[in-house]
Amino acid sequence: MEHNELKELYIDELRDLFDAENKLIRALPKLAKAASSEKLRAGFEEHLEQTRGHVERLEEIFEGLGEKPTGKKCAGMAGLVKEGDEIMDEDFSAEVMDAALISAAQRVEHYEIAAYGCVSAWAQLLGESEANALLEKTLEEEKETDQKLTQLAEEITVEAKGSGEEEEEESDETIPGRKAKSARA
């Protein structure tokens, strides 16, 4: 691959990321509103602020390249946001909804981790050391967010599982002649 082609790809992918981050800025408040867990809501709000910083870093990189950060629509993020919207339309209990929101958010983080990993490597190959440093910082923040979501998933999934068992026990107790599962063990 010629150096010029790699630079074109690099700029194209930066534009894709710029659009992705801006889509995420619009989606995160909806995720925060749909969350019932205070920790999850706070996590989405914290990541919203972080994402605004990611956009600022990308703008700084574009300025350094003498390029405008427009002209590319990120179909991948559009699809992930659409999936998140569909999840929020489901009729889940609060705990299960939180687990579903975490799943949607982690898909976004993994998408971003892959994208930032590539553009960071390309920046390094192209000798764009300042851009690489900014991209590496964002990549690390995305990885940290993914880790936080994993920790929340472990907590919330246990709550969601417990919620489902309680509902089953209650419904078992309301059926004449049927004992709750805990009594059968």
RAMOBEL-V54879 format. One line per field, one symbol per residue. ss: DSSP state (H for helix, E for strand, - for the rest). psi: psi as a letter, one per 40 degrees, with the letter a starting at -180 (. if undefined). A space follows every 10 residues. Layout:
ss: ???
psi: ???
This chain:
ss: --HHHHHHHH HHHHHHHHHH HHHHHHHHHH HHHH---HHH HHHHHHHHHH HHHHHHHHHH HHHHH----- ----HHHHHH HHHHHHHH-- ---HHHHHHH HHHHHHHHHH HHHHHHHHHH HHHHH---HH HHHHHHHHHH HHHHHHHHHH HHHHHHHHHH HHHHHHHHHH HHHH------ HHHH-
psi: hidddddddd dddddddddd dddddddddd dddehdhddd dddddddddd dddddddddd ddddefiifi ehhgdddddd dddddddeei giiddddddd dddddddddd dddddddddd dddddefgdd dddddddddd dddddddddd dddddddddd dddddddddd dddehhehii dddd.
